[in-house]
Amino acid sequence: MRSMVMSVILCSSFIIFGCEYRYCGVEMNRKGVLKIEVEDFVGAIKDFDTALQCMPHYALVYYNRGFSKLKLGDNPGAVEDFTNAIKYDQTLYEFYHLRGKAKTNLGDFTGAIIDYKNALNCKNALSSVVFQSLGYAKSAVNDHIGAIKDFDEALKFDPSLAESFNGRGISKSALGDNKTAIEDFTKAIYYYEDYASAYYYRSLSRETIGDIAGANLDYSTAKK
């Protein structure tokens, strides 16, 4: 009887101890998210560090810490955290998408393309954004035909994506199709009138087709 009572007490103590640690993890994650909202990414990382000490298998905290590191330019640290998030939860597209972003920043476009494709396989994927990221990654490795297809897909989901029009225009220009590239840059500017990149690339396409006056005007606007 005595040993049974001790066993129950130990079990109860373990449950309470576990709940305390879980509460600690959830609460520190909440505090970290609040710091993200005010762009205190350094402070947020400290809170997420504490949360992970309490709950070392908490995928969402790894993601949040990775997001904060990405914002601070710590791309290797972000990749590591997103990888841990994926280790514990493979269902959320954001984990793959942002790891792809960090890999893109590191110049690992092949790895980024794999991550973006995995993101698209998740049920909750925001397809317009992921296809857009995939398009830019393919453009970076000179797969401009593939990039154009991805930008097309992104624009099917959201026809007002200025970045997708700009990216598609860049790939069309690279393939020598400057006339329709100019149309895409113009649409990008329509949806985002201060889009310096679109003005710059439109100036290059206009120069290529001999519209020097238009090219100079766009180049001047891009520099403002």
Secondary structure, DSSP 8 states (H G I E B T S, - for coil): -HHHHHHHHHHHHHHHHHHHHHHHHHHHHHHHHHHHHTT-HHHHHHHHHHHHHH-TT-HHHHHHHHHHHHHTT-HHHHHHHHHHHHHH----HHHHHHHHHHHHHTT-HHHHHHHHHHHHTSTT--HHHHHHHHHHHHHHTT-HHHHHHHHHHHHHH-TT-HHHHHHHHHHHHHTT-HHHHHHHHHHHHHH-TT-HHHHHHHHHHHHHTT-HHHHHHHHHHHH-
